[in-house]
Amino acid sequence: MAKYILGISCYYHDASAALLKDGKVVAAAQEERFTRKKHDTSFPINAVKFCLANENISIDAVSHIGFYEKPFLKLERVLFQHLQMFPRSLKTFLSSMSSWVNEKTRIVRAVKKKLG
């Protein structure tokens, strides 16, 4: 039986997905290809669907899902940078924290919600 791994990149620029079968790339796509939104940062649901359809499988056939970064490590760096620049960074800090709290640190929840 084939082993599938799905790779996901999102919430930065150029959201995308890639599917590996037994360690070899069998499909990959950027979300902007489907949404026509340049440098789309959203969860790449269309790219994921494309990758799965390319192999004619469902998400249930995927044994592992990988994400391109460690969100909490990046959040730590972001917080440190905001503290270094405080109080000049306050406006940027306030505007960026909602995406961190609601999306970027909750990638597992997003995957389960979007992919079932």
Stockholm file with secondary structure:
# STOCKHOLM 1.0

chainA/1-116         MAKYILGISCYYHDASAALLKDGKVVAAAQEERFTRKKHDTSFPINAVKFCLANENISIDAVSHIGFYEKPFLKLERVLFQHLQMFPRSLKTFLSSMSSWVNEKTRIVRAVKKKLG
#=GR chainA/1-116 SS CCCEEEEEECSSSSCEEEEEETTEEEEEEETHHHHCCTTCCSCCHHHHHHHHHHHTCCGGGEEEEEESSCHHHHHHHHHHHHHHHTTTTHHHHHHHHHHIIIIITCHHHHHHHHHC
#=GC SS_cons         CCCEEEEEECSSSSCEEEEEETTEEEEEEETHHHHCCTTCCSCCHHHHHHHHHHHTCCGGGEEEEEESSCHHHHHHHHHHHHHHHTTTTHHHHHHHHHHIIIIITCHHHHHHHHHC
//
